[in-house]
């Protein structure tokens, strides 16, 4: 079987299983398994695939056809122009979350000296480590309750060669009494009752990173209640939220923090994706 023939076969099979992007996923699998670029595969499309590589391609295709996200199959995901290692212990980084990083980045770049950042529910580290890379003057701390997630974040920190401190614990319990200039979080926010109906690819991701309690707001309540004890005066907090959760999360921050500014930010699809609050400079 040639490269072109396999790509056609893979696209057709994935399309039959309901894969939303069969062309893209087939190409990504082929690029990874064959060690070729998209351009290479165009120019060498009539090249026969060796048996060992064909076996690898078919094994990866079987996994994708069964619904497993292509990022888990490849073991990596691109985010903010960086590549992150991912596995079944962490949420797959998504473009929506880049809105959170971009908002926090603007805030950090406006702060003099060496501001401090706490990224809660860090997972793969995509948010905190992206900020450590893009705002290297920042002292970054990543926290997660999952030891498995922190192992992945540690591997990503090493690969990206950025400075960051990793701590294990349940939200603010991970950092004791420490205070920070900026807090970010992409916490679990799917209502528990909606988990069984999620897209099959999403159901491969860890429930620990998805389940936000009965109404999806459990983690936001806890973060809002504890943020005041962990933000420096004049600090800011940025939280990713699910669809239609913005008003409720904004109300929680206003209830618990001495806000001088608060609001929501839209992602590229026009959805309210980030809720933020900035606090007074004095205690």
N, C-alpha and C positions, 0 to 999 in steps of 0.2 A: 504493500500500500504506500502511495506517495504522500507527501505532506499535504498537498492540495486535496487529495482524496480523503485523508483523515479529517481535515478541517470540515469538509462538506458533511461527512458522516457524523462528526461530533455536533455540528450545528443542528442537523436534522433530529438527532436523538434528544438533544437538550430541548429543542422546541416542542417535541412531543410530550415532554415531561412537565411543561409549563414554566420552564426557566425564563425569567423576564428578559435576559440579555444573552441569548445563545451564541451570537456571533462573538461578542466580547469575551465571554467565559471560555469558549473553545480556543480562541486565540491566546488568552492568558495561560491556559493549561499547556498549550503547545509551546509557547515561548519558554515556559519554565522547564518542561520536561526535555525539550530539545536543546535548550541553551542558545536560542536564536532570537533575533529581533524580528519585529513585524516585517521590516524590509527584507531581511534575510529569507523569510519564508515565502515572500512574493517572488524573489529571484530564483530560489531553489525549490519551488513548489513541486517540480517533477522528480525530486530526489526520493528514492525509496527509503522508508524508515526501517532501521535495523530492528530485529525481533525484540531485543531487550528494551529498547526505547518504546516500541509499540505496546509492549506489556505494561510499561509504566503509564503511558498515555491512557490506555484502556482502564487501568485501575483508578486513575484520577477521574476519568470520565464517569465511571460507575458511581463514585462518591458524589460527584456533582449532580448526576441524574437522580440520585436518591434525595437530593435537597440540601446536602451539606454546602455551606457557603464556600465560594471559591477561595476566599481569603484564608480559611482554615486549611484548605487543601494545599495552597501554596505556602502557608505558614507566615504570610506577611500581608500588610495593607499599607497603602500610601495615604499620608495625611499631612497637610500643610507643607507639601513638597519634601517630606521626609518619609523614610520607610520604617515601619514598625513591625516587629515580630508579634504574631498573634497565635493563640491556640484556643482550645475550647474552654480555658479557664478565664478568658477575658472577653469583654464586648468588642466587636469589630469597630474600629474607628470609622466614622461617617462624615461626609462633607458637611452635614448640618452642624456638626460640632465645631467646625472651623469658625463659625460665627462667634462662639464663646471665646475661642483663642484670640481672634482678631480684636474683640472688645477689650479683653484683659491686656492684650499687648499694647494697645493705645494708652491705657491707664498706666501701665508700668513704664512706658517710655516717657511719660510726662513727669515721672517722679525722680527727684534728684538722688544722688548717692547710690546706695545699694538696697533697693526696696526688697521686702520679704513677701514671698508668695506661698500659700498653702493650697494644694490641689487635693480636695477630698474625693473619695471614691475613684482613685486614679486609674484603676484597671491596668491597661497596657502602658500607661504613662503618657498617652498621646497628647493630652492637654498640657500637663506640667512640663514634660520634656520638650515639647515644641516651644513653650515659652522660655525654657532655659536656653534653648538654642537661639531663639530670635531676640531675646532680651538677656544677653549673657551677664549683664550687670546685676541681675536679680538673684537673690538667695532663694532657692526653690526647695520646698518640702512636699513630698508626695505621701499620701496616706491611703490605706485601704484595709478593710477587715480581712481580706483573703490573702493568705500566704502564697497561694498559687499565682495570684495576680501580681503580687510584689516581686516574685521571681521573674516574671515576664518583664515587668517594668525595669528591674535591675539589669536584665539582659539588654533592653533597649537603651538604657542609660549608657551602658558600656559601649554599645555599637555606635551611638550618636556622639560619644565623647563629650558629654555635658556634665556639669556639676549639679548634683541634687542629693537631698537627704531623703531616704525612704523609711517610713515608719508604719508598723502594723497596729491596727486597732479600729474600734468602732467609732467612726466619725471623729469628733474632737477628743475622744479618749486617747487617740494615738499621739497627741501632742501635749498632753498635760495642761499646763497653764500658759503655754506659749501664745504670743500675739503676733499678728501679721498685718502687713499693709494691704494686701489683696488676698481674697479667698475666691477660689473657683471650685465648681463641682458640676459634674454631670451624673447626678444620682439616679438610682432606679426610679422610674416614674410611670410604669405601666400598671393600671389597676389590676389587682390579682385576678378578678373575674374575666379579664380580657386575654390573659396569657394563653389559654388553650386555642383561641381563635387567631393567634398571630400567624403571619406568613410562615410557611414551613421552614424557610431559611433561618428566620429569627428564632424559632424554637430550638435550634441547635446551640444557641448562645446561652450562657449560664443564667439560670433564673435569679440567682443572687444579684445580678447586675440589671435585672429587668423589673422585678416585682416591687412596686411602690406602695403596696398595701391596698386596702379596700377601695380607696378613691384615688390612689396614685400619689398622694401628697404626704405620706408618712415621713419620708426623709426631709422634705422641705420644712415640715414643722420642727423637726429636731435641729436642723441646721439653723433656721431662723431663731430658735430659742437659745442656741449656744453661740451664735456668731458674735454677739455683743461682748462676750467674755474673751474673744479671740481675735478681734479686730483692734488695731491701733487706732487712736483718735485720727479722724480724717481718712480712715480706711474705706475700702470698697469691696463689694462682693458681687460676683457674677455667677448665675446659675442657669444651666440649660434646663428647659422645661418641655413637656409634651404639648401636643396640640390642645388648645383651649385651657391650658393650666396657668397661663400667664397672669390673669387677674387675681386668682386665688393666691399664687405665690407672691405676687407683688404686695398683696394685702398682709401676708404674713411678715414680710420684711419690714413693712411700715409699722406694723404692730410692735415689733420687738427691737427695732433699731432706731437711733436718733438720726433719721435720714435728712439730708439737705437736698438730695436729688435721688430720684428713683424712677424706673420706667422699664420698658420692654424694647427689645431689638429684634428685627425680622431677619430671617435667613434668606437665601437667594430665591426661595419659592414664595416669599411674602408671608411666611408663617411666623408668628411671634415665637421666637426660639430661645431668647435669653432674657432673663429678668435681672436687673442690677439695682444696687443701692449704694450711695456714697454717704458717709457719715460726717458728723461735725468734727472739727479739729480739736475740740476740748472735750474732756470727760464729762 
